[in-house]
Amino acid sequence: MAHREHRICSVIPDSIAEELEIQPGDVVLSINGEELRDIFDYDFLCQASWLELLVRNSAGEEIVYEIEKDEDEDLGLRFENGLMDEYRSCRNKCIFCFIDQMPPGMRETLYFKDDDSRLSFLQGNYVTLTNMDEADIERIIRFHLSPINISVHTMNPELRCRMLHNRFAGEALKKLDRLYEAQTEMNGQIVLCPGYNDGEELEQTIEKLGKYLPYMRSVSVVPVGLTRFREGLTPLAPVTPELAAKTIDQIERWQKIFYREYGLHFIHASDEFYILAGRPLPEEERYDGYIQLENGVGFVRLLNTEFGTALEALAGDDRQREISVGTGRLMAPYLEKLAHSFRKKFPEVKIHIYPVTNEFFGPMITVAGLITGQDLMAQLKGKPLGEELLLPWNMLRSGETVFLDDVTVADLEETLKVPVRIVREEGVSLLDAFLGEPDENPEHFYEAYEMEDNL
């Protein structure tokens, strides 16, 4: 019988695997007689204090290693594919899908639509549940995997089928019940599309999702993002300031109800709603520990808090410096406020905040994470940039120095004739960049997927 094969790419020094002389290039076939589907099978089976590891070495020999170890002790094996399996692509054709709104000619990975529940646990991605069968649910329950992040959008089964263009999308909502019964921690997401899942539909969705508390810990509501590449797609309208204000009122009313009963605010509007509506951001306590930060819920509040706390601890001085910051139109006013507070202690530091209009995807895309290198080049060329241009890390492909349009940081530096400094998302990192100090923690701590986005 053929085994699934998982090729080892490296062996951790001083590990159990190195002691057993297992080599890179060897192939793991099974653990305790069980075939490994992916990294979750491997991690679960490796928790045992005694196990049999079946490996085929480079000479083609199959060797059984009997291993006695501490529970949860790592064997020290790393594999060519971190998931140890192929990624599952999405079966839906959502009316709001950002990938369908991408222009042709970009790198191939940007067109891959994932709907893989395993990436929810590994990277925090949101999944629709339409790509999961009963075996997937059983495995989540058996392995006690959590949290799982779920793209809900609506609890109306018929409407969900229409919005996802999948006749099974409504039926998939029943999997929420199975996860709830197993006490699996969940988070939810709603992409608000005017005329579809707003207003009364949103009201019913929030009410129904509230029944999954306390195991569903949070739900974010984010406005639909619309690019200029929508020819042939379902017509959609953007969220207006008026609708943003109504949605905030709706959400904040429910927050009071949920907090009284569960001590959680549960349902959260993303920062973009408050900015669109011209409303003040919620106080820090209302974010429930920033559970939905990756969906832009509380990002501005947290940045303000971290930056303000770090700035307050400094005495200030008369250092002279001139720098610039490139960002999206949405975030620019908040960075101006931070720069203003900074100048009170460091009056000789000149900071230019440049909001960049997204000509590539269209002006309705206002977040920094979707700004391309070519837009930065075109709009910042010839402007006073000072000794450094600061850009947020989420403009770049994860772990690399490449923008969405394949322009590199080096290309940008050559065009603008200025060094570029990439700034991590914490307020302390932004303050260090303003000061010209080295980043205290320069390592990338994130494993962002291609289109991960923040403000």
Helices and strands as residue ranges (DSSP letters): E 6-11, H 16-19, E 27-31, E 34-35, H 39-45, E 50-56, E 62-68, E 77-79, G 99-101, G 108-111, H 117-123, H 134-143, E 148-151, H 157-164, G 171-174, H 175-181, E 186-192, H 199-209, G 210-212, E 216-223, H 241-262, E 267-269, H 271-277, G 284-287, G 293-295, H 299-312, E 321-328, H 332-345, E 349-356, G 368-370, H 373-380, E 388-392, G 393-395, H 409-416, E 420-423, H 427-435
